[in-house]
Amino acid sequence: MITMDDIIREGHPTLRESAAHVDFPLTDQELKLTAEMMEFLVNSQDPELSEKYNLRGGVGLAAPQLDIKKRIIAVHIPGTEENPEPQLSTVMINPKIISHSVQNSCLSEGEGCLSVDREVPGYVVRHTRITLQYFDTEGNEHKLRLKNYAAIVVQHEIDHINGIMFYDHINPDDPYKVENDVTLIS
């Protein structure tokens, strides 16, 4: 089981490297990794399990955060009270954004990261809508359109497999400056 001890923190060189393409079929080790990444996200969102195992809540995790230089991400975005089913819950192998909107948005609360143990103030401006291509653990290709929060989460995780940290997107001179056409998402 993955715990916070397995997650590397900012400053570790792997977080700044571009991860390697993953070939199919996945190895047993890679299949175990994908299952454990998803298990971590689900457990981190469960109040009892997160307290028991001292997990920080997360909605996304990338293999490089575990010091594994592979293009693998897991995303588990919880549903709402009205619709409790997860908005998105999947493992993506070799994910790639193939198109995106001109319109940008950012989270009004800013972004956080399991690999960053400090609060980083500022807006992280990202594309409001993305279309991505990825493979599931069986090697099946998928195309998926996402918008708003789900699009932001996936862009954050894809940044990890490209050696980019969320705070790289924050304006260093004026962290809360955004253009007029940027939508703030609560």
N, CA, C and O atoms as a DFTB+ gen file, in Angstrom:
744 C
 N C O
     1  1       0.834      -1.188       0.000
     2  2       0.000       0.000       0.000
     3  2       0.880       1.254       0.000
     4  3       1.848       1.344       0.755
     5  1       0.534       2.204      -0.845
     6  2       1.273       3.468      -0.915
     7  2       0.855       4.348       0.254
     8  3      -0.330       4.479       0.564
     9  1       1.856       4.952       0.898
    10  2       1.593       5.921       1.969
    11  2       2.324       7.222       1.626
    12  3       3.016       7.312       0.612
    13  1       2.160       8.212       2.477
    14  2       2.838       9.497       2.251
    15  2       4.363       9.336       2.253
    16  3       5.066      10.137       1.636
    17  1       4.873       8.321       2.931
    18  2       6.319       8.071       2.954
    19  2       6.860       7.687       1.577
    20  3       8.048       7.861       1.305
    21  1       5.993       7.169       0.710
    22  2       6.412       6.755      -0.630
    23  2       6.449       7.916      -1.621
    24  3       7.038       7.799      -2.695
    25  1       5.825       9.026      -1.264
    26  2       5.722      10.163      -2.184
    27  2       6.924      11.082      -2.000
    28  3       7.194      11.570      -0.902
    29  1       7.638      11.305      -3.098
    30  2       8.807      12.179      -3.017
    31  2       8.342      13.637      -2.976
    32  3       7.251      13.967      -3.443
    33  1       9.183      14.497      -2.413
    34  2       8.812      15.887      -2.211
    35  2       9.604      16.814      -3.123
    36  3      10.631      16.440      -3.690
    37  1       9.087      18.047      -3.245
    38  2       9.725      19.025      -4.119
    39  2      11.207      19.120      -3.771
    40  3      11.606      19.016      -2.612
    41  1      11.998      19.319      -4.803
    42  2      13.446      19.322      -4.647
    43  2      14.062      18.017      -5.135
    44  3      15.239      17.978      -5.491
    45  1      13.268      16.947      -5.152
    46  2      13.767      15.659      -5.659
    47  2      13.910      15.776      -7.182
    48  3      12.987      16.243      -7.849
    49  1      15.047      15.360      -7.739
    50  2      15.282      15.547      -9.178
    51  2      14.267      14.856     -10.096
    52  3      14.017      15.354     -11.194
    53  1      13.681      13.743      -9.692
    54  2      12.719      13.037     -10.544
    55  2      11.524      13.915     -10.884
    56  3      10.950      13.786     -11.965
    57  1      11.145      14.802      -9.979
    58  2       9.978      15.665     -10.214
    59  2      10.225      16.682     -11.332
    60  3       9.284      17.312     -11.815
    61  1      11.473      16.841     -11.739
    62  2      11.809      17.803     -12.798
    63  2      12.206      17.118     -14.100
    64  3      12.674      17.778     -15.029
    65  1      12.023      15.798     -14.177
    66  2      12.382      15.060     -15.375
    67  2      11.136      14.672     -16.160
    68  3      10.052      14.516     -15.598
    69  1      11.308      14.522     -17.452
    70  2      10.223      14.025     -18.295
    71  2      10.215      12.506     -18.172
    72  3      11.252      11.855     -18.302
    73  1       9.029      11.948     -17.920
    74  2       8.903      10.508     -17.698
    75  2       8.910       9.749     -19.020
    76  3       8.621      10.307     -20.079
    77  1       9.244       8.474     -18.935
    78  2       9.370       7.618     -20.116
    79  2       8.017       7.068     -20.565
    80  3       7.131       6.799     -19.753
    81  1       7.886       6.911     -21.875
    82  2       6.718       6.277     -22.497
    83  2       6.599       4.851     -21.957
    84  3       7.610       4.192     -21.713
    85  1       5.364       4.376     -21.771
    86  2       5.122       3.032     -21.253
    87  2       4.676       2.134     -22.405
    88  3       3.801       2.505     -23.188
    89  1       5.280       0.955     -22.503
    90  2       4.934      -0.010     -23.549
    91  2       3.905      -1.018     -23.029
    92  3       3.776      -1.239     -21.825
    93  1       3.186      -1.615     -23.964
    94  2       2.191      -2.635     -23.631
    95  2       2.641      -3.985     -24.161
    96  3       3.352      -4.045     -25.164
    97  1       2.244      -5.062     -23.513
    98  2       1.397      -5.091     -22.324
    99  2       2.159      -4.611     -21.086
   100  3       3.386      -4.688     -21.026
   101  1       1.409      -4.117     -20.106
   102  2       2.032      -3.677     -18.865
   103  2       2.622      -4.877     -18.136
   104  3       2.102      -5.990     -18.214
   105  1       3.708      -4.629     -17.435
   106  2       4.306      -5.687     -16.619
   107  2       3.453      -5.887     -15.367
   108  3       2.619      -5.044     -15.037
   109  1       3.663      -6.991     -14.682
   110  2       2.953      -7.228     -13.419
   111  2       3.247      -6.115     -12.426
   112  3       2.373      -5.695     -11.668
   113  1       4.492      -5.641     -12.439
   114  2       4.891      -4.563     -11.537
   115  2       4.129      -3.274     -11.873
   116  3       3.694      -2.559     -10.970
   117  1       3.970      -2.977     -13.165
   118  2       3.233      -1.771     -13.565
   119  2       1.746      -1.892     -13.229
   120  3       1.126      -0.913     -12.814
   121  1       1.174      -3.076     -13.402
   122  2      -0.235      -3.288     -13.041
   123  2      -0.447      -3.117     -11.540
   124  3      -1.440      -2.533     -11.107
   125  1       0.488      -3.629     -10.759
   126  2       0.414      -3.472      -9.294
   127  2       0.505      -1.988      -8.931
   128  3      -0.233      -1.510      -8.070
   129  1       1.404      -1.269      -9.586
   130  2       1.574       0.158      -9.346
   131  2       0.272       0.918      -9.625
   132  3      -0.153       1.741      -8.814
   133  1      -0.360       0.642     -10.770
   134  2      -1.581       1.373     -11.114
   135  2      -2.685       1.108     -10.097
   136  3      -3.417       2.023      -9.718
   137  1      -2.806      -0.133      -9.657
   138  2      -3.828      -0.474      -8.648
   139  2      -3.536       0.233      -7.332
   140  3      -4.448       0.744      -6.681
   141  1      -2.268       0.264      -6.941
   142  2      -1.902       0.909      -5.676
   143  2      -2.064       2.429      -5.742
   144  3      -2.414       3.057      -4.742
   145  1      -1.813       3.019      -6.903
   146  2      -2.010       4.468      -7.051
   147  2      -3.487       4.812      -6.853
   148  3      -3.817       5.765      -6.146
   149  1      -4.367       4.040      -7.474
   150  2      -5.797       4.294      -7.327
   151  2      -6.242       4.023      -5.887
   152  3      -7.042       4.772      -5.326
   153  1      -5.719       2.955      -5.301
   154  2      -6.057       2.636      -3.910
   155  2      -5.657       3.788      -2.982
   156  3      -6.405       4.139      -2.069
   157  1      -4.480       4.373      -3.215
   158  2      -4.043       5.503      -2.398
   159  2      -5.041       6.651      -2.483
   160  3      -5.433       7.208      -1.458
   161  1      -5.455       7.010      -3.700
   162  2      -6.375       8.143      -3.871
   163  2      -7.711       7.877      -3.183
   164  3      -8.243       8.755      -2.504
   165  1      -8.251       6.686      -3.352
   166  2      -9.522       6.336      -2.709
   167  2      -9.363       6.384      -1.188
   168  3     -10.197       6.968      -0.496
   169  1      -8.300       5.776      -0.669
   170  2      -8.056       5.774       0.778
   171  2      -7.843       7.191       1.321
   172  3      -8.295       7.516       2.419
   173  1      -7.155       8.026       0.545
   174  2      -6.841       9.385       1.020
   175  2      -8.097      10.234       1.155
   176  3      -8.100      11.223       1.887
   177  1      -9.173       9.854       0.449
   178  2     -10.421      10.605       0.514
   179  2     -11.398      10.031       1.529
   180  3     -12.465      10.600       1.761
   181  1     -11.036       8.907       2.133
   182  2     -11.869       8.281       3.162
   183  2     -11.404       8.806       4.523
   184  3     -10.260       8.571       4.912
   185  1     -12.282       9.519       5.255
   186  2     -11.854      10.140       6.517
   187  2     -11.211       9.161       7.509
   188  3     -10.208       9.500       8.138
   189  1     -11.763       7.972       7.657
   190  2     -11.212       7.003       8.615
   191  2      -9.867       6.464       8.157
   192  3      -8.918       6.406       8.938
   193  1      -9.785       6.065       6.879
   194  2      -8.529       5.496       6.384
   195  2      -7.425       6.543       6.284
   196  3      -6.263       6.253       6.571
   197  1      -7.786       7.761       5.879
   198  2      -6.752       8.793       5.764
   199  2      -6.167       9.127       7.137
   200  3      -4.974       9.404       7.262
   201  1      -7.011       9.097       8.156
   202  2      -6.498       9.354       9.512
   203  2      -5.674       8.165      10.002
   204  3      -4.594       8.336      10.567
   205  1      -6.190       6.971       9.782
   206  2      -5.498       5.749      10.234
   207  2      -4.093       5.650       9.642
   208  3      -3.144       5.310      10.348
   209  1      -3.957       5.949       8.338
   210  2      -2.669       5.807       7.658
   211  2      -1.935       7.122       7.460
   212  3      -0.899       7.164       6.797
   213  1      -2.476       8.212       8.039
   214  2      -1.856       9.532       7.957
   215  2      -1.639       9.966       6.502
   216  3      -0.535      10.341       6.107
   217  1      -2.730       9.905       5.711
   218  2      -2.666      10.260       4.296
   219  2      -3.233      11.654       4.077
   220  3      -4.255      12.014       4.662
   221  1      -2.571      12.438       3.235
   222  2      -3.152      13.711       2.803
   223  2      -4.116      13.416       1.670
   224  3      -3.841      12.579       0.811
   225  1      -5.238      14.101       1.671
   226  2      -6.233      13.891       0.630
   227  2      -5.699      14.276      -0.724
   228  3      -5.050      15.311      -0.873
   229  1      -5.970      13.443      -1.721
   230  2      -5.528      13.735      -3.072
   231  2      -6.553      13.288      -4.092
   232  3      -7.296      12.334      -3.862
   233  1      -6.590      13.979      -5.223
   234  2      -7.472      13.602      -6.329
   235  2      -6.685      13.095      -7.533
   236  3      -7.263      12.575      -8.487
   237  1      -5.374      13.249      -7.484
   238  2      -4.534      12.786      -8.572
   239  2      -3.158      12.404      -8.071
   240  3      -2.670      12.940      -7.077
   241  1      -2.540      11.470      -8.773
   242  2      -1.198      11.017      -8.413
   243  2      -0.500      10.572      -9.695
   244  3      -1.087       9.871     -10.520
   245  1       0.739      10.979      -9.854
   246  2       1.534      10.599     -11.027
   247  2       2.696       9.716     -10.584
   248  3       3.258       9.911      -9.506
   249  1       3.049       8.749     -11.419
   250  2       4.137       7.827     -11.086
   251  2       5.433       8.547     -10.691
   252  3       6.105       8.088      -9.768
   253  1       5.820       9.667     -11.354
   254  2       7.045      10.345     -10.926
   255  2       7.009      10.798      -9.454
   256  3       8.059      10.943      -8.829
   257  1       5.820      11.020      -8.906
   258  2       5.725      11.400      -7.493
   259  2       6.120      10.241      -6.581
   260  3       6.367      10.433      -5.390
   261  1       6.177       9.040      -7.150
   262  2       6.615       7.853      -6.407
   263  2       8.042       7.469      -6.814
   264  3       8.505       6.363      -6.535
   265  1       8.727       8.404      -7.476
   266  2      10.085       8.214      -7.984
   267  2      10.140       7.117      -9.041
   268  3      11.127       6.392      -9.158
   269  1       9.045       7.012      -9.815
   270  2       8.968       6.062     -10.920
   271  2       8.792       6.889     -12.193
   272  3       7.764       7.539     -12.386
   273  1       9.795       6.855     -13.047
   274  2       9.841       7.747     -14.216
   275  2       9.073       7.167     -15.399
   276  3       9.643       6.875     -16.450
   277  1       7.758       7.006     -15.201
   278  2       6.902       6.455     -16.250
   279  2       5.680       7.345     -16.419
   280  3       5.240       8.000     -15.474
   281  1       5.135       7.361     -17.634
   282  2       3.995       8.216     -17.973
   283  2       2.685       7.541     -17.547
   284  3       1.889       7.095     -18.373
   285  1       2.497       7.487     -16.237
   286  2       1.303       6.875     -15.643
   287  2       0.726       7.853     -14.634
   288  3       1.443       8.363     -13.774
   289  1      -0.586       8.115     -14.742
   290  2      -1.266       8.946     -13.752
   291  2      -2.552       8.245     -13.311
   292  3      -3.137       7.461     -14.059
   293  1      -2.974       8.539     -12.096
   294  2      -4.257       8.061     -11.581
   295  2      -5.036       9.278     -11.122
   296  3      -4.477      10.204     -10.535
   297  1      -6.337       9.268     -11.396
   298  2      -7.206      10.383     -11.023
   299  2      -8.466       9.808     -10.386
   300  3      -9.084       8.893     -10.931
   301  1      -8.842      10.351      -9.231
   302  2     -10.080       9.934      -8.561
   303  2     -10.737      11.193      -8.003
   304  3     -10.415      11.656      -6.909
   305  1     -11.671      11.730      -8.792
   306  2     -12.351      12.971      -8.418
   307  2     -13.714      12.598      -7.855
   308  3     -14.549      12.041      -8.567
   309  1     -13.945      12.902      -6.571
   310  2     -15.212      12.497      -5.958
   311  2     -16.410      13.208      -6.571
   312  3     -16.296      14.281      -7.163
   313  1     -17.549      12.573      -6.407
   314  2     -18.793      13.166      -6.876
   315  2     -19.279      14.233      -5.920
   316  3     -18.576      14.624      -4.989
   317  1     -20.482      14.695      -6.163
   318  2     -21.107      15.722      -5.338
   319  2     -22.192      15.085      -4.481
   320  3     -22.493      13.901      -4.633
   321  1     -22.778      15.866      -3.584
   322  2     -23.875      15.340      -2.777
   323  2     -25.033      14.910      -3.661
   324  3     -25.655      13.876      -3.416
   325  1     -25.326      15.702      -4.695
   326  2     -26.420      15.383      -5.608
   327  2     -26.109      14.142      -6.445
   328  3     -26.999      13.340      -6.730
   329  1     -24.849      13.988      -6.836
   330  2     -24.433      12.850      -7.650
   331  2     -23.167      12.252      -7.038
   332  3     -22.061      12.660      -7.391
   333  1     -23.317      11.285      -6.123
   334  2     -22.160      10.763      -5.382
   335  2     -21.175       9.919      -6.192
   336  3     -20.065       9.653      -5.732
   337  1     -21.573       9.499      -7.390
   338  2     -20.632       8.749      -8.231
   339  2     -19.412       9.615      -8.532
   340  3     -19.552      10.821      -8.732
   341  1     -18.203       9.015      -8.567
   342  2     -17.015       9.815      -8.885
   343  2     -17.174      10.513     -10.240
   344  3     -17.681       9.929     -11.198
   345  1     -16.732      11.769     -10.298
   346  2     -16.758      12.509     -11.568
   347  2     -15.825      11.851     -12.580
   348  3     -16.117      11.778     -13.774
   349  1     -14.695      11.375     -12.065
   350  2     -13.700      10.725     -12.913
   351  2     -12.846       9.853     -12.010
   352  3     -12.329      10.319     -10.995
   353  1     -12.699       8.597     -12.375
   354  2     -11.883       7.674     -11.588
   355  2     -11.230       6.698     -12.559
   356  3     -11.858       5.745     -13.021
   357  1      -9.964       6.952     -12.856
   358  2      -9.294       6.123     -13.853
   359  2      -7.777       6.231     -13.739
   360  3      -7.237       7.168     -13.152
   361  1      -7.123       5.251     -14.312
   362  2      -5.674       5.280     -14.486
   363  2      -5.426       5.558     -15.960
   364  3      -6.071       4.966     -16.826
   365  1      -4.496       6.453     -16.242
   366  2      -4.188       6.813     -17.621
   367  2      -2.714       6.513     -17.898
   368  3      -1.820       6.952     -17.175
   369  1      -2.495       5.755     -18.962
   370  2      -1.138       5.425     -19.391
   371  2      -0.828       6.276     -20.621
   372  3      -1.632       6.349     -21.550
   373  1       0.324       6.910     -20.623
   374  2       0.766       7.772     -21.730
   375  2      -0.288       8.830     -22.101
   376  3      -0.591       9.000     -23.282
   377  1      -0.849       9.541     -21.116
   378  2      -1.863      10.547     -21.452
   379  2      -1.247      11.722     -22.200
   380  3      -0.114      12.129     -21.943
   381  1      -2.035      12.254     -23.137
   382  2      -1.545      13.362     -23.947
   383  2      -2.726      14.263     -24.285
   384  3      -3.769      13.789     -24.737
   385  1      -2.557      15.558     -24.066
   386  2      -3.587      16.522     -24.442
   387  2      -3.470      16.743     -25.944
   388  3      -2.416      17.137     -26.443
   389  1      -4.569      16.483     -26.663
   390  2      -4.519      16.626     -28.122
   391  2      -5.192      17.904     -28.604
   392  3      -4.965      18.340     -29.733
   393  1      -6.020      18.507     -27.752
   394  2      -6.560      19.830     -28.064
   395  2      -7.044      20.471     -26.764
   396  3      -7.286      19.798     -25.762
   397  1      -7.173      21.791     -26.820
   398  2      -7.621      22.510     -25.617
   399  2      -8.324      23.793     -26.027
   400  3      -8.178      24.286     -27.145
   401  1      -9.090      24.310     -25.082
   402  2      -9.831      25.552     -25.329
   403  2      -8.890      26.743     -25.292
   404  3      -7.799      26.684     -24.724
   405  1      -9.336      27.818     -25.909
   406  2      -8.619      29.091     -25.812
   407  2      -8.874      29.685     -24.430
   408  3      -7.998      30.320     -23.843
   409  1     -10.078      29.470     -23.922
   410  2     -10.442      30.001     -22.605
   411  2      -9.658      29.295     -21.509
   412  3      -9.442      28.084     -21.547
   413  1      -9.239      30.093     -20.529
   414  2      -8.501      29.568     -19.392
   415  2      -9.288      29.764     -18.111
   416  3     -10.189      30.598     -18.024
   417  1      -8.918      28.965     -17.119
   418  2      -9.537      29.090     -15.799
   419  2      -8.524      28.684     -14.745
   420  3      -7.445      28.182     -15.061
   421  1      -8.881      28.906     -13.495
   422  2      -8.028      28.491     -12.391
   423  2      -8.901      28.284     -11.159
   424  3     -10.021      28.790     -11.085
   425  1      -8.379      27.544     -10.208
   426  2      -9.107      27.307      -8.967
   427  2      -8.966      28.537      -8.076
   428  3      -7.860      29.035      -7.865
   429  1     -10.080      29.018      -7.559
   430  2     -10.051      30.227      -6.730
   431  2      -9.230      30.027      -5.458
   432  3      -8.702      30.990      -4.903
   433  1      -9.121      28.787      -4.997
   434  2      -8.341      28.477      -3.787
   435  2      -6.874      28.180      -4.116
   436  3      -6.074      27.945      -3.210
   437  1      -6.523      28.190      -5.387
   438  2      -5.172      27.798      -5.781
   439  2      -5.081      26.276      -5.847
   440  3      -6.080      25.582      -5.655
   441  1      -3.896      25.764      -6.116
   442  2      -3.684      24.317      -6.207
   443  2      -2.747      23.853      -5.106
   444  3      -1.951      24.623      -4.567
   445  1      -2.864      22.584      -4.792
   446  2      -1.956      21.938      -3.852
   447  2      -1.395      20.696      -4.515
   448  3      -1.782      20.337      -5.628
   449  1      -0.474      20.044      -3.813
   450  2       0.184      18.890      -4.406
   451  2       0.700      17.988      -3.289
   452  3       1.226      18.473      -2.287
   453  1       0.549      16.683      -3.462
   454  2       1.033      15.733      -2.465
   455  2       2.556      15.793      -2.323
   456  3       3.095      15.384      -1.294
   457  1       3.247      16.294      -3.333
   458  2       4.707      16.406      -3.279
   459  2       5.179      17.750      -2.738
   460  3       6.382      17.996      -2.650
   461  1       4.243      18.618      -2.376
   462  2       4.600      19.952      -1.868
   463  2       3.990      20.105      -0.480
   464  3       2.770      20.136      -0.322
   465  1       4.860      20.201       0.522
   466  2       4.406      20.254       1.916
   467  2       4.183      21.669       2.433
   468  3       4.141      21.893       3.643
   469  1       4.043      22.613       1.528
   470  2       3.822      23.988       1.949
   471  2       2.684      24.566       1.120
   472  3       2.361      24.060       0.045
   473  1       2.094      25.611       1.627
   474  2       1.068      26.285       0.862
   475  2       1.746      27.254      -0.097
   476  3       2.618      28.025       0.302
   477  1       1.343      27.212      -1.352
   478  2       1.912      28.102      -2.354
   479  2       0.785      29.011      -2.843
   480  3      -0.090      28.565      -3.586
   481  1       0.800      30.283      -2.432
   482  2      -0.283      31.182      -2.833
   483  2      -0.193      31.580      -4.297
   484  3       0.894      31.750      -4.850
   485  1      -1.360      31.726      -4.910
   486  2      -1.395      32.203      -6.287
   487  2      -2.306      31.372      -7.159
   488  3      -2.682      30.248      -6.827
   489  1      -2.651      31.972      -8.296
   490  2      -3.522      31.314      -9.263
   491  2      -2.689      30.527     -10.275
   492  3      -1.682      31.014     -10.790
   493  1      -3.133      29.307     -10.541
   494  2      -2.498      28.441     -11.526
   495  2      -3.438      28.401     -12.728
   496  3      -4.427      27.669     -12.732
   497  1      -3.122      29.185     -13.732
   498  2      -4.003      29.322     -14.898
   499  2      -3.779      28.138     -15.841
   500  3      -2.654      27.828     -16.236
   501  1      -4.896      27.489     -16.185
   502  2      -4.857      26.315     -17.064
   503  2      -5.989      26.410     -18.088
   504  3      -6.849      27.286     -17.992
   505  1      -5.985      25.514     -19.056
   506  2      -7.053      25.479     -20.061
   507  2      -8.359      25.035     -19.393
   508  3      -8.362      24.121     -18.568
   509  1      -9.463      25.688     -19.755
   510  2     -10.766      25.341     -19.186
   511  2     -11.245      23.981     -19.682
   512  3     -11.823      23.206     -18.919
   513  1     -11.005      23.692     -20.959
   514  2     -11.436      22.424     -21.551
   515  2     -10.250      21.782     -22.269
   516  3      -9.446      22.449     -22.920
   517  1     -10.177      20.466     -22.123
   518  2      -9.128      19.723     -22.830
   519  2      -9.733      18.460     -23.443
   520  3     -10.732      17.927     -22.960
   521  1      -9.106      18.009     -24.503
   522  2      -9.391      16.682     -25.046
   523  2      -8.094      15.916     -24.922
   524  3      -7.044      16.375     -25.374
   525  1      -8.168      14.744     -24.305
   526  2      -6.945      13.986     -24.164
   527  2      -7.097      12.584     -24.698
   528  3      -8.196      12.045     -24.827
   529  1      -5.963      12.026     -24.996
   530  2      -5.858      10.669     -25.501
   531  2      -4.997       9.923     -24.488
   532  3      -3.974      10.436     -24.036
   533  1      -5.416       8.713     -24.136
   534  2      -4.633       7.911     -23.199
   535  2      -4.979       6.446     -23.407
   536  3      -5.896       6.114     -24.159
   537  1      -4.249       5.585     -22.745
   538  2      -4.506       4.155     -22.787
   539  2      -4.859       3.678     -21.386
   540  3      -4.331       4.185     -20.396
   541  1      -5.761       2.695     -21.308
   542  2      -6.057       2.106     -20.006
   543  2      -5.037       0.998     -19.742
   544  3      -4.143       0.768     -20.556
   545  1      -5.169       0.321     -18.615
   546  2      -4.178      -0.686     -18.234
   547  2      -4.191      -1.909     -19.158
   548  3      -3.233      -2.682     -19.181
   549  1      -5.275      -2.080     -19.914
   550  2      -5.367      -3.196     -20.864
   551  2      -4.760      -2.832     -22.218
   552  3      -4.611      -3.697     -23.082
   553  1      -4.410      -1.560     -22.408
   554  2      -3.843      -1.119     -23.676
   555  2      -4.868      -0.560     -24.641
   556  3      -4.548      -0.283     -25.797
   557  1      -6.118      -0.389     -24.172
   558  2      -7.159       0.190     -25.019
   559  2      -7.009       1.704     -25.059
   560  3      -6.798       2.349     -24.032
   561  1      -7.121       2.261     -26.263
   562  2      -6.985       3.709     -26.421
   563  2      -8.313       4.399     -26.117
   564  3      -9.381       3.913     -26.491
   565  1      -8.227       5.531     -25.435
   566  2      -9.408       6.326     -25.099
   567  2      -9.181       7.775     -25.480
   568  3      -8.057       8.277     -25.476
   569  1     -10.276       8.428     -25.808
   570  2     -10.270       9.870     -26.051
   571  2     -11.320      10.430     -25.098
   572  3     -12.433       9.911     -25.021
   573  1     -10.970      11.476     -24.381
   574  2     -11.855      11.990     -23.347
   575  2     -11.833      13.505     -23.346
   576  3     -10.773      14.125     -23.429
   577  1     -13.024      14.097     -23.250
   578  2     -13.133      15.554     -23.131
   579  2     -13.443      15.887     -21.689
   580  3     -14.336      15.295     -21.084
   581  1     -12.705      16.833     -21.141
   582  2     -12.902      17.261     -19.757
   583  2     -13.000      18.770     -19.703
   584  3     -12.463      19.472     -20.560
   585  1     -13.696      19.265     -18.681
   586  2     -13.766      20.711     -18.499
   587  2     -13.694      21.044     -17.022
   588  3     -13.894      20.193     -16.156
   589  1     -13.403      22.300     -16.764
   590  2     -13.366      22.858     -15.416
   591  2     -12.464      22.052     -14.482
   592  3     -11.309      21.789     -14.816
   593  1     -12.984      21.656     -13.307
   594  2     -12.155      21.038     -12.271
   595  2     -11.452      19.770     -12.772
   596  3     -10.251      19.607     -12.558
   597  1     -12.183      18.882     -13.429
   598  2     -11.569      17.637     -13.914
   599  2     -10.439      17.932     -14.894
   600  3      -9.398      17.276     -14.855
   601  1     -10.636      18.914     -15.771
   602  2      -9.585      19.288     -16.724
   603  2      -8.354      19.820     -15.995
   604  3      -7.222      19.524     -16.379
   605  1      -8.578      20.602     -14.946
   606  2      -7.458      21.163     -14.175
   607  2      -6.677      20.043     -13.483
   608  3      -5.446      20.040     -13.508
   609  1      -7.386      19.095     -12.867
   610  2      -6.720      17.985     -12.169
   611  2      -5.852      17.195     -13.146
   612  3      -4.695      16.902     -12.848
   613  1      -6.396      16.854     -14.297
   614  2      -5.637      16.058     -15.261
   615  2      -4.436      16.847     -15.798
   616  3      -3.362      16.278     -15.990
   617  1      -4.608      18.139     -16.039
   618  2      -3.462      18.946     -16.493
   619  2      -2.361      18.981     -15.437
   620  3      -1.177      18.937     -15.773
   621  1      -2.743      19.061     -14.169
   622  2      -1.775      19.055     -13.065
   623  2      -0.963      17.752     -13.105
   624  3       0.262      17.772     -12.987
   625  1      -1.663      16.618     -13.272
   626  2      -0.977      15.323     -13.275
   627  2      -0.117      15.140     -14.528
   628  3       0.986      14.599     -14.447
   629  1      -0.611      15.584     -15.677
   630  2       0.201      15.496     -16.901
   631  2       1.450      16.357     -16.769
   632  3       2.512      15.989     -17.272
   633  1       1.334      17.506     -16.094
   634  2       2.531      18.311     -15.818
   635  2       3.581      17.474     -15.086
   636  3       4.770      17.561     -15.395
   637  1       3.147      16.664     -14.116
   638  2       4.104      15.843     -13.355
   639  2       4.895      14.904     -14.261
   640  3       6.094      14.720     -14.051
   641  1       4.257      14.311     -15.254
   642  2       5.007      13.381     -16.112
   643  2       5.880      14.130     -17.121
   644  3       6.661      13.526     -17.855
   645  1       5.733      15.463     -17.141
   646  2       6.576      16.308     -17.995
   647  2       7.583      17.131     -17.192
   648  3       8.239      18.014     -17.744
   649  1       7.709      16.852     -15.912
   650  2       8.695      17.542     -15.082
   651  2       8.316      18.961     -14.692
   652  3       9.186      19.778     -14.392
   653  1       7.016      19.259     -14.695
   654  2       6.532      20.610     -14.371
   655  2       5.776      20.572     -13.051
   656  3       4.960      19.678     -12.822
   657  1       6.046      21.539     -12.186
   658  2       5.328      21.660     -10.913
   659  2       4.247      22.725     -11.057
   660  3       4.396      23.653     -11.852
   661  1       3.170      22.602     -10.302
   662  2       2.044      23.537     -10.443
   663  2       2.455      24.985     -10.244
   664  3       1.930      25.875     -10.913
   665  1       3.385      25.230      -9.335
   666  2       3.761      26.613      -9.043
   667  2       4.587      27.255     -10.154
   668  3       4.820      28.464     -10.137
   669  1       5.030      26.447     -11.122
   670  2       5.710      27.018     -12.295
   671  2       4.763      27.906     -13.097
   672  3       5.207      28.786     -13.834
   673  1       3.458      27.676     -12.954
   674  2       2.446      28.446     -13.695
   675  2       2.039      29.738     -12.975
   676  3       1.330      30.562     -13.554
   677  1       2.466      29.924     -11.747
   678  2       2.065      31.100     -10.969
   679  2       2.955      32.283     -11.338
   680  3       4.177      32.151     -11.421
   681  1       2.335      33.434     -11.558
   682  2       3.075      34.657     -11.875
   683  2       3.930      35.036     -10.652
   684  3       3.380      35.360      -9.599
   685  1       5.259      35.000     -10.776
   686  2       6.108      35.267      -9.610
   687  2       6.032      36.713      -9.116
   688  3       6.257      36.977      -7.935
   689  1       5.716      37.644     -10.010
   690  2       5.654      39.051      -9.623
   691  2       4.313      39.432      -9.014
   692  3       4.242      40.324      -8.168
   693  1       3.249      38.757      -9.443
   694  2       1.907      39.062      -8.950
   695  2       1.099      37.760      -8.954
   696  3       0.368      37.490      -9.907
   697  1       1.231      36.941      -7.879
   698  2       0.646      35.595      -7.862
   699  2      -0.865      35.534      -8.096
   700  3      -1.378      34.512      -8.550
   701  1      -1.573      36.608      -7.792
   702  2      -3.027      36.577      -7.960
   703  2      -3.500      37.361      -9.184
   704  3      -4.687      37.662      -9.310
   705  1      -2.582      37.686     -10.073
   706  2      -2.952      38.409     -11.283
   707  2      -3.452      37.408     -12.327
   708  3      -2.807      36.396     -12.601
   709  1      -4.614      37.715     -12.899
   710  2      -5.136      36.920     -14.002
   711  2      -5.694      37.866     -15.054
   712  3      -6.102      38.986     -14.748
   713  1      -5.705      37.407     -16.273
   714  2      -6.290      38.213     -17.353
   715  2      -7.807      38.245     -17.183
   716  3      -8.380      37.407     -16.486
   717  1      -8.454      39.219     -17.827
   718  2      -9.896      39.390     -17.685
   719  2     -10.713      38.186     -18.137
   720  3     -11.806      37.948     -17.622
   721  1     -10.187      37.425     -19.101
   722  2     -10.975      36.313     -19.634
   723  2     -10.755      34.995     -18.893
   724  3     -11.237      33.956     -19.344
   725  1     -10.041      35.013     -17.768
   726  2      -9.805      33.800     -16.984
   727  2     -10.944      33.612     -15.980
   728  3     -11.283      34.529     -15.231
   729  1     -11.527      32.415     -15.977
   730  2     -12.629      32.105     -15.077
   731  2     -12.085      31.526     -13.771
   732  3     -11.247      30.625     -13.791
   733  1     -12.557      32.040     -12.645
   734  2     -12.201      31.485     -11.345
   735  2     -13.220      30.408     -10.993
   736  3     -14.424      30.663     -11.002
   737  1     -12.740      29.205     -10.685
   738  2     -13.598      28.080     -10.335
   739  2     -13.533      27.865      -8.830
   740  3     -12.453      27.709      -8.260
   741  1     -14.699      27.859      -8.195
   742  2     -14.739      27.666      -6.730
   743  2     -14.677      26.207      -6.371
   744  3     -14.700      25.860      -5.190
